[in-house]
Amino acid sequence: MKASRFREMSEGELLREEQELGEQLFKLRFQQAVGQAEKPQRIRLARRDLARVKTRLRQLELQVARPGLSGKAGQ
């Protein structure tokens, strides 16, 4: 999933997505452990999406903590 989609989500939606991706990642790892994984690359995709969601949540957290910043680092 593209990062731009996550930027459009509200904080509540991001938290829900984080929960769902965590559960999905757990299930995929479990399937891999018992040898039933159909598409092993789905683990990589789930990990990356989870990282994107967590990054966006952190960005929102920093915006609340420091509202004077525009959200771009180094400027």
C-alpha atoms as one frame of an Amber mdcrd trajectory, in Angstrom:
protein
   0.000   0.000   0.000   1.312   3.463  -0.798   2.391   5.860   1.918   0.144
   8.560   0.466  -2.899   6.508   1.478  -1.689   6.460   5.074  -1.170  10.246
   5.041  -4.863  10.685   4.254  -6.043   8.568   7.192  -7.083   9.943  10.570
  -5.281   8.914  13.735  -8.076   6.511  14.680  -7.959   4.841  11.289  -4.177
   4.526  11.555  -4.438   2.908  14.981  -7.001   0.432  13.648  -4.784  -0.304
  10.623  -1.796  -0.830  12.941  -3.792  -3.386  14.941  -4.971  -5.206  11.808
  -1.498  -5.325  10.281  -0.046  -6.644  13.536  -2.590  -9.434  13.576  -2.018
 -10.172   9.891   1.741 -10.331  10.427   1.279 -12.729  13.346  -0.904 -15.027
  11.237   1.531 -14.941   8.324   4.479 -15.780  10.573   2.510 -18.606  12.113
   1.658 -19.990   8.668   5.310 -19.788   7.694   6.352 -21.633  10.851   4.024
 -24.542  10.149   4.904 -24.595   6.458   1.577 -23.378   5.073   2.672 -19.981
   3.735   1.368 -19.557   0.204   3.104 -16.275  -0.569   6.134 -15.608   1.654
   6.563 -12.075   0.242   3.319 -11.078   2.001   5.285 -11.039   5.279   7.626
  -8.431   3.845   4.728  -6.335   2.554   2.910  -6.507   5.891   6.067  -5.467
   7.763   6.597  -2.517   5.443   2.988  -1.368   5.709   3.167  -1.646   9.491
   6.330   0.461   9.489   4.618   3.069   7.290   1.659   3.259   9.672   3.908
   3.587  12.716   5.960   6.269  10.985   2.826   8.271  10.174   1.568   7.918
  13.757   4.904   9.223  14.997   4.717  12.168  12.600   1.273  13.042  13.937
   2.555  12.717  17.497   5.401  15.128  16.775   3.041  17.603  15.101   0.937
  17.694  18.260   4.007  18.108  20.465   5.478  20.882  18.302   2.650  22.568
  16.398   4.877  25.366  15.017   6.664  23.002  12.650   5.319  22.324   9.197
   6.147  18.630   9.429   9.219  18.741   7.197  12.563  17.911   8.750  15.537
  20.157   8.247  13.660  23.300   7.274
